[in-house]
Amino acid sequence: MPIATRTCLRLCAALLAGSALAGCGGGGGGGGGGNVAPPPPVVSTSSWVAGSFLPASSFAGKCVNPRSGTDPNTAQPYNEVLGTATDENNWLRSWSNDLYLWYNEIVDADPGLYTTPNYFDLLKTTAFTPSGNKKDRFHFTYQTTQWLQLSQSGVESGYGVAWAVAANLPPRRIVVAYTDPGSPASSAQLQRGEEVQSVDGVDVVFSNTQAEVDRFVAGLYPDNAGELHTFTLRQPRTGVVRTVQLQSMAVTKTPVRYSTVSTTTGPVGYLLFTDHIGPAEQQLVTAFDAMRAARINDLVIDLRYNGGGLLAIASQVAYMVAGSAATAGQTFEKYTFNDKHSSINPVTGVALTPVPFYATTLGFSTTGGLPLPTLDLRRVYVLTGASTCSASESIINSLRGINVDVIQIGSTTCGKPYGFYPQDHCGTTYFTVEFKGVNAVGFGDYSDGFSPSNTPVVGGTRGPGCSVADDFSYDLGDPNEGRFAAALQYRLAPSCPVASGNNPRPLSVFREETDAVVPKSVWLQNRWPDVP
């Protein structure tokens, strides 16, 4: 069930046909992808008064299609009655006015003039960041049944391959970024760097109509298990072109892979971490245990394709890097809500207290309460890209907040210091920015991302490291791969190759054409603070 991926990739279909980046890769999605709603009907069905808000509870559960049965979130019967679209819009309007981080930047519009999906699109700021990106690129919805299935399983229908969009306009370049072990893509021996030439006979490189793009996107991201699609792939290193058939299936992600590289100055650990999801917890413990046993003296964490997810897992990773002495009594991240909620978390109802560096397992995919292994490092290398987002950025920010040297190798991250609590209402789960995260020294202003210090374009919070383009010539974890090689070299002397990670491009095309974007489920391009 590829619900989240297809949610994002339907937007990417427009992107690949030549439209602006709407909700993929660089961290976000939208329930419609724009700030301008279609023309409203002439007659309003509400008694709307601009600037006057009743509590959201006044409209809660009044639904166009009320549900019956038991709510899986509460194990109680649904408390819903027949209502109107205006009722649902009024609930959204009041809920957003109460919880949205930038509630005072919403242009208040008559809820009786819009359909509910279009109205939700309006309930966000229209401001821009200093570098010209939309301030809120993270506003989206799911059908609640789909959200529950996806978020609780870590399983999606597909081939077990991450496709990287390295060039979105004809001549397009879509390449294999990585594959999951045991997947159809792995069985077909898809190799990192192979370029997709056609899907089901449709030219991927030069197609320029929406219909053609829709057809090949449907093959890249199948809706259901059991679909059979034909791919023509080209290996750029050899020029060899081959045709393979892939049949989609329910693929379980493998979010953590690791290795140890021998160097003249001792062993270096390499950790590929692609998704902050529940199954990652046990895999991370296994990886850090192995690297501790190998007595590594440096660690390279590859987050270039990690769009975020569970913030608690990010906290565990940071703790395992830094250890107990560096993190004792320290804040991993503190949530700051809008000025209506300065002391109480308005969603949970409890006092606002900082998120700690979690020192034990939390029960996501292993027994809770077990001590986590630590490496006790004062320096870490992080490989980043435009798809490094949210919870992944929290790892960087939190470690810098406790004076761990984070050396960034790659390109500018997506820029999402924000988070949300998923909210179900009338069968739709809404995601709106509710809080910003700050580290132990109170820093969280990186809405234009983190950038290595020698990045050649304007924007991004600068820190030590090197601007290095994504390198598809070698496998991830290969010491010759561009970003990993730069990290290994930087260990010996703080020097960089010629900056290549960011290329000045119009924002309407790509912020970083030289940096491949891996479209992922929009919920994985965010942070959410759930703990079992």
C-alpha positions in Angstrom: 0.0 0.0 0.0 2.1 2.9 -1.2 -0.3 5.6 0.0 2.2 8.1 1.2 4.6 7.7 -1.6 1.8 8.1 -4.2 0.5 11.1 -2.3 3.9 12.8 -2.8 4.5 11.4 -6.3 1.3 12.7 -7.7 2.7 16.1 -6.9 6.0 14.9 -8.3 4.3 14.0 -11.6 3.6 17.7 -12.0 7.2 18.5 -11.0 8.6 16.1 -13.6 6.4 17.6 -16.3 8.1 20.9 -15.6 6.2 22.4 -12.6 7.7 23.8 -9.4 8.8 21.5 -6.6 5.6 21.2 -4.6 5.9 18.6 -2.0 8.7 16.1 -2.7 12.2 15.4 -1.6 13.2 18.7 -0.1 10.8 18.2 2.8 7.1 18.6 2.7 3.9 18.2 1.0 0.6 19.9 1.0 -3.0 19.1 0.8 -3.1 20.6 -2.6 0.3 22.3 -2.8 -0.6 26.0 -3.1 -1.9 29.1 -1.3 -4.5 30.0 -3.9 -7.8 28.2 -3.8 -10.2 27.8 -6.8 -12.8 30.5 -7.2 -15.4 30.0 -4.4 -19.1 29.7 -4.9 -21.1 32.9 -4.8 -23.2 32.2 -1.8 -21.7 31.4 1.7 -23.3 28.8 3.9 -21.8 30.2 7.2 -22.4 33.0 9.6 -18.7 33.8 9.5 -17.3 36.9 11.3 -13.7 37.7 10.4 -11.5 37.5 13.5 -14.1 35.9 15.7 -13.5 32.2 16.7 -15.5 29.7 18.7 -13.7 26.9 20.3 -12.9 24.0 18.0 -14.9 21.7 20.3 -18.1 23.6 19.1 -17.7 21.9 15.7 -15.9 18.7 16.6 -17.4 15.5 15.2 -19.9 17.3 12.9 -19.1 15.5 9.7 -20.4 15.2 6.2 -19.9 11.5 6.5 -19.9 10.5 10.1 -18.2 7.2 10.9 -19.7 4.4 12.9 -17.9 1.7 14.9 -14.8 2.0 17.1 -12.1 4.5 16.8 -8.7 2.6 16.8 -7.0 5.6 18.4 -9.2 5.6 21.5 -10.9 2.1 21.4 -14.1 4.0 22.0 -17.1 4.5 19.6 -16.7 7.4 17.2 -18.4 10.5 18.6 -19.6 11.9 15.2 -22.9 13.2 14.0 -24.2 14.4 10.6 -22.9 17.9 9.7 -21.9 20.0 6.8 -18.7 20.9 5.0 -19.0 24.3 6.7 -19.0 22.6 10.1 -15.8 20.7 9.1 -14.3 24.0 7.9 -15.2 25.8 11.0 -13.5 23.1 13.1 -10.4 23.5 11.0 -10.5 27.2 11.3 -10.8 27.2 15.1 -8.3 24.4 15.5 -5.7 26.2 13.3 -6.3 29.5 15.1 -5.5 27.7 18.4 -2.6 25.5 17.5 -0.9 26.7 14.3 2.5 28.0 15.0 1.9 31.1 12.8 -1.8 31.5 13.5 -1.6 35.3 13.2 -0.3 35.0 9.7 -3.3 33.1 8.4 -5.6 35.2 6.2 -9.0 34.6 7.7 -11.4 33.4 5.0 -15.1 32.5 5.1 -15.4 28.8 5.8 -18.7 28.6 3.9 -17.1 29.5 0.6 -14.8 26.5 0.1 -14.6 22.7 0.0 -12.8 21.3 3.0 -9.6 20.3 1.1 -9.3 23.7 -0.5 -10.1 25.5 2.8 -7.3 23.6 4.7 -4.9 24.8 2.0 -5.7 28.3 3.0 -5.0 27.8 6.7 -1.3 28.5 6.6 1.1 31.4 6.3 2.0 32.8 2.9 5.3 34.2 4.0 8.7 33.2 2.7 12.1 32.4 4.3 15.1 34.7 3.8 16.3 32.7 0.8 12.9 32.7 -0.9 11.4 29.3 0.0 7.9 29.1 1.3 7.9 29.4 5.1 5.4 26.6 5.4 6.1 23.7 3.0 4.8 21.1 5.4 1.0 21.3 5.4 -0.7 18.0 4.3 -3.4 15.4 5.0 -4.0 11.7 4.8 -7.1 9.6 4.9 -7.0 8.4 8.5 -7.2 4.7 7.6 -4.3 5.1 5.3 -2.3 7.1 7.9 -2.8 4.4 10.6 -1.8 1.6 8.3 1.3 3.3 7.1 2.6 4.9 10.3 2.3 1.7 12.3 3.8 -0.8 9.9 6.8 0.7 8.0 5.5 -1.4 5.1 4.7 0.0 1.6 3.9 -1.6 -1.7 6.7 -1.1 -4.2 9.9 -2.7 -5.4 12.2 -1.7 -2.5 14.1 0.9 -4.5 14.6 4.6 -3.7 14.5 6.6 -7.0 16.5 9.8 -7.0 15.4 12.7 -9.1 18.8 14.2 -10.2 17.2 16.4 -12.9 13.5 17.1 -13.1 13.2 18.8 -16.5 13.9 17.1 -19.9 16.4 15.7 -20.3 15.3 14.1 -17.1 17.6 12.0 -14.9 16.1 9.6 -12.5 18.5 7.1 -11.0 18.7 4.3 -8.4 19.7 5.7 -5.1 19.6 2.5 -3.0 17.6 -0.7 -2.6 16.3 -2.6 0.4 17.7 -6.1 1.0 15.4 -8.9 0.0 13.3 -6.7 -2.2 12.3 -7.2 -5.9 14.8 -4.4 -6.8 17.6 -6.2 -4.9 16.7 -9.5 -6.6 16.8 -7.8 -10.0 20.3 -6.5 -9.0 19.4 -2.8 -9.5 22.6 -0.9 -8.9 23.1 2.6 -7.5 23.5 5.0 -10.3 21.5 3.1 -12.9 19.5 5.7 -14.9 15.8 5.0 -15.8 15.4 5.4 -19.6 11.8 4.2 -19.9 8.9 2.7 -17.9 6.4 0.5 -19.7 7.6 1.9 -23.0 7.2 5.6 -22.0 10.3 7.7 -22.5 11.3 9.0 -19.0 14.1 11.3 -20.2 12.3 13.4 -22.8 8.6 13.0 -22.1 7.0 16.4 -21.8 3.2 15.9 -21.5 1.4 15.3 -18.2 -0.2 12.1 -19.5 3.2 10.6 -20.3 4.6 11.7 -16.9 1.6 10.2 -15.1 2.1 6.9 -16.9 5.8 6.5 -15.9 5.2 7.8 -12.4 2.5 5.1 -12.0 5.2 2.5 -12.9 7.9 4.0 -10.7 5.5 4.1 -7.7 2.8 1.4 -8.1 -0.5 1.7 -6.3 -0.8 -2.0 -5.3 1.1 -5.1 -4.6 1.3 -7.5 -7.6 1.7 -4.9 -10.3 4.2 -5.8 -13.1 6.1 -3.0 -14.8 8.9 -3.0 -17.4 12.0 -0.7 -16.9 14.8 0.1 -19.3 17.9 1.1 -17.3 21.3 2.5 -18.4 24.5 2.0 -16.4 26.4 5.3 -17.1 29.8 3.9 -16.2 29.6 1.3 -18.9 26.9 2.5 -21.2 25.2 -0.9 -20.9 21.4 -0.7 -21.3 19.2 -3.5 -19.9 15.5 -4.2 -19.5 14.0 -5.7 -16.3 10.6 -6.4 -15.1 9.7 -5.6 -11.5 6.7 -6.9 -9.6 5.5 -4.8 -6.7 5.0 -6.3 -3.3 4.7 -5.2 0.3 8.2 -4.2 1.2 9.5 -3.9 4.7 12.0 -1.1 4.9 15.6 -1.7 6.2 16.3 1.8 7.5 19.8 1.0 9.0 22.9 -0.4 7.5 26.4 -0.1 8.8 30.0 -1.1 8.2 33.5 -0.4 9.5 36.2 0.9 7.2 39.9 0.4 8.0 42.1 3.5 7.6 45.7 4.3 8.4 44.5 6.1 11.6 42.2 3.4 12.8 38.7 2.0 12.1 35.9 4.4 11.0 32.3 3.5 11.3 29.8 4.2 8.5 26.1 4.2 9.3 23.5 4.5 6.5 20.2 5.7 8.2 17.3 6.3 5.8 14.1 6.5 7.9 13.2 7.4 11.5 10.6 4.6 11.9 9.9 2.1 14.6 11.9 -0.9 13.1 15.0 1.4 13.1 15.3 1.2 16.9 16.5 -2.4 17.1 18.6 -2.0 14.0 20.3 1.1 15.4 21.1 -0.7 18.7 22.7 -3.6 16.8 24.7 -1.2 14.6 26.1 0.9 17.5 26.8 -2.3 19.5 28.9 -3.6 16.6 30.7 -0.3 16.1 31.5 0.0 19.8 32.9 -3.5 19.7 35.1 -2.6 16.7 36.4 0.4 18.8 35.9 2.9 16.0 37.6 6.2 16.5 35.3 8.2 14.1 31.8 7.8 12.8 30.2 8.9 9.6 26.4 9.0 9.6 24.8 9.1 6.2 21.5 11.0 6.4 21.4 12.2 2.8 18.1 10.4 2.1 16.6 10.5 5.6 13.5 12.8 5.6 12.7 12.4 9.3 10.0 10.7 11.3 10.1 9.8 14.9 11.9 12.4 16.9 12.5 10.1 19.8 14.6 7.9 17.6 16.6 10.9 16.6 17.2 11.5 20.3 18.4 8.0 20.8 20.9 8.3 17.9 22.3 11.5 19.3 22.7 9.9 22.7 24.4 6.8 21.3 26.9 9.1 19.4 27.7 11.4 22.4 27.3 9.1 25.4 26.1 9.6 28.9 28.7 12.1 30.2 28.0 14.6 27.4 24.2 14.4 27.5 23.5 14.0 31.2 20.9 16.6 32.2 21.0 18.2 28.8 18.1 19.1 26.4 17.9 17.2 23.2 15.1 19.4 21.9 12.6 21.8 23.4 9.2 22.4 21.8 8.0 26.0 21.5 4.4 26.5 20.5 2.7 29.7 19.6 2.3 32.5 22.1 -1.0 31.1 23.3 0.7 28.1 24.8 3.9 29.1 26.6 3.9 26.6 29.5 1.4 23.8 28.6 1.6 21.5 25.6 -1.8 22.3 24.1 -2.1 18.8 22.5 -1.1 16.6 25.4 -2.2 18.9 28.2 1.0 18.4 30.2 3.6 21.0 31.2 6.1 21.8 28.5 9.4 20.1 29.4 12.4 19.5 27.2 12.9 16.3 25.3 15.9 14.5 26.9 18.6 12.5 25.2 16.9 9.1 25.6 19.4 6.7 27.2 17.3 3.6 26.9 15.2 1.7 24.3 11.6 2.9 24.1 9.9 -0.1 22.8 9.4 0.8 19.2 10.8 -2.5 18.0 12.6 -4.0 21.0 12.0 -4.4 24.7 11.8 -1.0 26.3 14.0 0.2 29.1 17.2 -1.4 28.0 20.4 0.8 28.2 21.6 2.0 24.8 25.2 1.4 23.6 27.3 4.6 23.3 30.4 5.6 21.3 31.2 8.7 23.5 32.4 10.7 20.5 33.1 14.4 20.6 33.1 14.6 16.8 30.9 13.1 14.1 30.6 13.4 10.4 27.2 13.7 8.8 26.5 13.3 5.1 23.6 15.4 4.0 21.5 16.4 1.0 18.3 18.2 0.1 16.3 15.2 1.4 17.9 15.4 4.9 15.0 16.8 6.8 13.3 17.4 10.2 14.2 14.7 12.7 17.5 14.2 10.8 18.3 17.9 11.2 17.5 17.6 14.9 20.4 15.2 15.2 22.7 17.8 13.8 21.2 20.6 15.9 21.0 18.8 19.2 24.6 17.6 19.0 25.9 21.0 18.2 23.8 22.2 21.2 26.0 20.2 23.5 29.3 21.1 21.8 29.8 17.9 19.8 31.6 18.9 16.6 29.3 18.0 13.7 31.2 18.1 10.4 28.6 18.4 7.5 29.6 16.8 4.2 27.2 17.2 1.3 24.7 19.9 0.5 22.1 22.1 2.2 19.4 20.2 4.2 15.7 20.8 3.7 15.2 23.3 6.6 12.5 22.0 8.9 12.8 22.8 12.6 9.1 22.3 12.9 6.8 19.5 14.0 3.2 18.5 14.5 0.8 16.1 16.2 -1.4 14.2 13.7 -5.1 15.1 14.2 -7.9 13.0 13.0 -11.2 14.7 12.3 -14.1 13.1 10.3 -11.8 10.5 8.7 -9.1 12.8 7.6 -5.8 13.2 9.5 -4.5 16.7 9.4 -0.9 17.8 9.7 -0.2 21.4 10.4 2.9 23.0 11.9 2.4 23.3 15.7 5.8 23.7 17.2 9.4 24.6 16.6 12.2 22.6 18.1 15.3 24.3 19.7 18.4 22.7 21.1 20.1 23.0 24.5 21.3 26.5 23.7 17.9 27.7 22.4 18.8 27.6 18.7 16.2 26.4 16.1 16.3 29.0 13.3 17.3 27.0 10.4 14.3 27.2 8.1 16.7 27.4 5.1 18.6 24.3 6.3 22.1 23.6 7.4 24.9 24.2 4.9 28.6 23.3 4.9 30.8 26.4 5.3 32.0 26.5 1.7 28.6 26.2 0.1 28.7 28.4 -3.0 25.1 29.7 -2.8 23.3 32.0 -0.4 21.2 30.5 2.4 21.5 27.9 5.1 22.9 28.0 8.6 26.7 27.5 8.0 28.9 25.1 9.9 32.2 23.2 9.4 32.3 20.8 6.5 32.4 20.5 2.7 30.0 21.1 -0.1 30.0 17.8 -2.1 27.6 16.7 -4.7 25.8 13.3 -4.6 28.0 10.7 -6.2 26.2 7.8 -8.0 29.5 6.3 -9.3 30.0 4.2 -6.2 27.8 2.4 -3.8 26.8 4.0 -0.5 29.4 3.1 2.1 32.2 2.7 -0.5 35.2 4.7 0.7 35.5 6.1 -2.9 32.0 7.5 -3.0 32.4 11.3 -3.1 30.8 12.3 0.2 32.2 9.5 2.2 35.6 10.0 0.6 35.5 13.7 1.6 34.6 12.8 5.2 37.5 10.4 5.4 39.9 13.0 4.0 38.6 15.7 6.3 39.6 13.5 9.3 43.2 13.8 8.2 43.1 17.6 7.5 40.2 20.0 7.5 40.3 20.6 3.8 37.7 20.1 1.1 37.5 19.3 -2.6 36.1 22.0 -5.0 32.6 22.9 -3.7 30.0 21.0 -5.8 27.1 20.3 -3.5 24.8 23.2 -4.4 24.2 24.8 -7.8 22.5 28.1 -8.1 19.1 27.5 -9.9 15.8 29.2 -9.9 13.7 28.2 -6.9 10.8 27.3 -9.3 13.0 24.5 -10.7 15.2 23.0 -8.1 17.1 24.6 -5.2 19.9 22.2 -5.9 20.0 20.6 -9.3 23.4 18.9 -8.5 21.9 17.3 -5.5 19.5 14.5 -6.2 16.1 14.5 -4.3 14.6 11.3 -3.2 10.8 11.7 -3.0 9.5 9.9 0.1 6.3 9.6 2.0 5.4 13.1 3.2 5.0 11.9 6.8 8.6 10.7 6.7 9.7 14.3 5.7 8.6 15.6 9.1 9.2 15.1 12.8 6.5 13.7 15.0 7.0 13.4 18.8 5.2 10.1 19.5 6.7 7.8 22.1 5.2 4.3 22.8 
